[in-house]
Amino acid sequence: MLARAKDEDEDESFQARQRREELEELNNRPEVQEKIMEFMREHYRKWPQEKLSILGGKTPLQAIKTKDGREMVEALVRDSELKSLNSNPPADPSIFAELRERLGLKLTD
């Protein structure tokens, strides 16, 4: 029984690894990367007008009018930017440059 459970775990692990490899292969295709970038760019173009619970139901454009709100929006943008560096494909930096410009935020190091 333990041997069968171990075999099932190994089989699931193999299948999970295989799915990850297939997804990575798909994400590496230029046409897929282009579509992902289009989706991301569109998302971040709309994002400043979306009400966010983390901002107390305000949009980023509303929140940046106060010091605390501006700090929160800056942190959210920076967090998204850093997370995108580890995605496949990584986000085009111009997406965040455009977002920062729209929100009147300076680039932080």
N, C-alpha and C positions, 0 to 999 in steps of 0.2 A: 504494500500500500504506500509506504514512504517512497519507494523507488518510482512508482507511478506518479506520485505528486511531484517528485523532483523532475521527472521527464516532462510533465505538463508545464512546470515553471520554466524549464529550459525552452520548451516549444513556444510559450508565450513571449519569453525574452527574445527569442530568435525572430518571432513575428513582429514584435515591437521594433526591434533593430531594423528589420527589413522595411517596415513602414516609414521609419525615420529616414532611411537611405533613399527611398523612393520620393519622399517629400522633398528632401534636399536636392535630389536630381531635378525634380520639377521646378523648384524655386531657382535653380541655377540657369534655367532657360531664359534667354534674353527677352522673349516676348512675355513671359510670366513676370520677370522683374519689372518690365515697363508698365504692365498693368498694376502691379503692386504699388509702384511709385505714383501712378495716376490716382489710385484709391487713397493713398496716404496724403497726397497733396490736396485732394478734394476734402478729405476729413479735416485737415488742419486749416483749410480756408473757411470751413463752416464752424469749427470749434469755438472761436471767440464769441459766437452768438448763441451758444448752447448753455442752457441753465445747468449748473453743476451742483450737486448736493454738497460736495466738499467746500464749495464757496457760498454755502448758505442759500442755495437756490438762485444765486446771481449768475450772470454770464461772466466770462473773463473780461469782456469789455466794460461791464458795470463794476466788477470787483477792483479793477486797476485804478479806480478813482480814489481809493483810500490807501493809506500806507500799508496797512495789514493785508488788504486785498491784493495789492500789487506784489507784495512779498510772496503771497500764496500762489499767485499766477506765475510769477517768475520760477518758483520751486516746481510747479507742475510742468512748465515748459522744459525746464532743465532735466527733470526726471524722465520725461518722454524722450527727450533728445538722447540722454545717456542709454536708456533702454533700447532705443532704435539702433544704437551702435552694435548691439549684440544680436540683432535680428538678421535674418537671411531673406532678402538682401538688406543691408543697412540702409537707412533712409538717406536720401539725398540731402546734404546739409542746407541746400537752398530752401528746402521746405521750412526749416526752422528759422532761417534768416528772414524769410517772408513773413512768418508768424510773428517773430520779434518786432519787425518793422511795423506791422499792422497794430500791434499792441503797444508800441512805443517803448519796448524793452531793449536795454543794452545787452550785448553779448557779454557773458561772464566767462572767466577762465576756470 
